[in-house]
Amino acid sequence: MSDASRARAVLAAVERRFDDLRDRRRSDERPAHFRIVAYVGHGSPGRVILRGRVLDNPAPAETIEGEAVWAAVRRSAAGFLTRQMPGVRLKARIGVAEATTETDRDGYFEVELEAHDLVAPWTDARVSLAAPYRGIEAAGAVVQVRVAGPQARLGVISDVDDTILQTGVQRTWSMVRQTLTGSALTRTPFAGAAELYRALEGPGNPFFYVSSSPWNLHDFLLGFLDHRGFPAGPLLLRDLVGDGRIGSRGHKLARIEEVLRLHPRLRFVLVGDSGEHDPEIYAEVVRRHPGRIEAVYIREVRLDPEDGRVEQVAESWEHDVPFVLAHDSAAVAHHAVGLGLLTDADVAAVEAAVRGGR
């Protein structure tokens, strides 16, 4: 088990213990800050998946420029010390399609609907109470849903930590410190990554951010993407507690399979990093889905680039899909232009950003 995996396991155990003790004391109380938290959904004409969580916590404080470190720590900690609401019956609706679901032990919900005549690139769904809950009669939330329109030529599935966001996953305590003390306004992207992604977005190609980060960081990561100019898209994260049984590799593979299933007409570019398991996961995706993957790009971030892990994947590569280990965003751009995914002007913009360190 890696240091990052051990850190996640410790956080999961602490969260579960904290939740169990608190819920036993407050199981019959009327929630004081009941809210339905909606995560960005995705789909295409035919199927849509909506996710979210029901909590009894005040909405998080807004991130501001120049805030003190302790303000950032308090806001980050509040995102993890949540009071989830299990067993809440919900009704989801998009267009004329409707379905019901119920929150699990950790307050999460997931519902898949059959939906047609969706508006691309974005449409709205709504999730609301299907029945009163502990004295709460009505509550709801709007869910933004990314819809791949007919102009989309391909989709991009990207990791987040150490792929576009400088996190230092291989340095566990550095990662924890940055998570607690940073904000969407202060965290640093890799130079040229936003320019590369905007170029790949083209006329409306959808982006899907698949990460082993917990759902607790959903709003932070959305804010980071927006602040740094990355294409908007659904963040497919994980429950540190509930998803622990399948591990981060199983989670990422399952979410990528979901994206490919819901968007059957698209080919995809996969972007990850060499820090953990992206090369092995992406190799498995290519093996399972011949003809669906355009290229695989891996950002080199290993503390020991000679550990041989990525090279082992590359040497056993038996597919006609390009597998590229890249040291920066410009290297990815130079390869992508050869596939017709970018223009020379796109490459120049990415190169300028890399040279400028932004």
C-alpha positions, 0 to 999 in steps of 0.5 A: 500500500502506498503512503497516499493510500495509507493516508486515505485509509486513516482518514476514512477510519477517523471519519467513520468513527466520528460519524458513528459516535455523532449519529448515535447521539443525534439520530432523532433530532430535526436537522438544523442545516439540512441541504441537498448537495448536488455534484455535476452529472453527465450523460448523453441522449439516452442515459444520465447519471446524477450524484450528490449527498444529503448533509446537515451542515452549513454551506461552506464559507466562500474562498476569498483572496488573501485569507489567513492560513487558519481560515483555509484550515477551518474551511477544509476541515469543515468539508470533512467533518460532515454530518450525513443524512442516511435513508433520505428518500429523493426524487430526481427529474430531468426533462420529463424523466423521473426516478426515485432513490435513497441516500446510503449510510454515508448520505450519498445518492446516485441515480441513473435515468433514461432521458432524451431530448437533452440540451447540449452542452449543459442542461439542468436536473433537479433532486428534491425530497420524495417524502418528509424527513425528520420534520423537513417537508421540502428541500431541493437542489439543481444539478448541472449535467454535462451533455455531449452534443453532436459537435463533439469529436472526442472526450477527454478523461483526466486525472487531477492530482499531479496531472493538472494540480500540483499535489505531491501525492507521493509525499503524503504529509505534503499532500495533506498540508496542501489540502488543508491550508490551500484553496481554489485560489492558491493551489498551483496547476502544472504550467501549460495544462489549462492551455492544453486542455482548452485546445483539446476542448475544441468545438465542444469536446466534453471533459471528465475528471476522474480522481481518487480524491474524496467527494469532500473536495468536490467544490474546491476542485470545481473552484480550482478548475474555474479559477485556473481556466480549465474546461468545466466538466463532471468530477467523478470522485470517491467516498473514502469510507464506502469505496474503500472496499474497491480501492482507488484503482477499482474506483477509477476503472469503474468511473472510466467504464461509466463514462465510456458506457454513457457516451458510446459514440465518442472516442477518448483521450486519457490523461494521467500521471506516473505517480501512482496507478494511471498507466496500469489503469489506462492500459486495462481500459485500452485492452477492454475497449478496442477502438475507443481510445485515441491516445494515452498521455502520462505526465512524468512526476515520479520521485524516482523516474528509474523505478521501472513501473511505467516502463514495464507498462510501455514495454508490454504495450501491444496496442495501436494506441499511442502511449506517451510519457511526457515531461510537460504539457508542451510534450503532450501538445507536440504529440497531439498535433501529429494526431490532428487533435491540435493545431500549430497555433494550439501548440505555440500557446501551450509552449508559451505557457510552459516557458512562462511557468503558468 
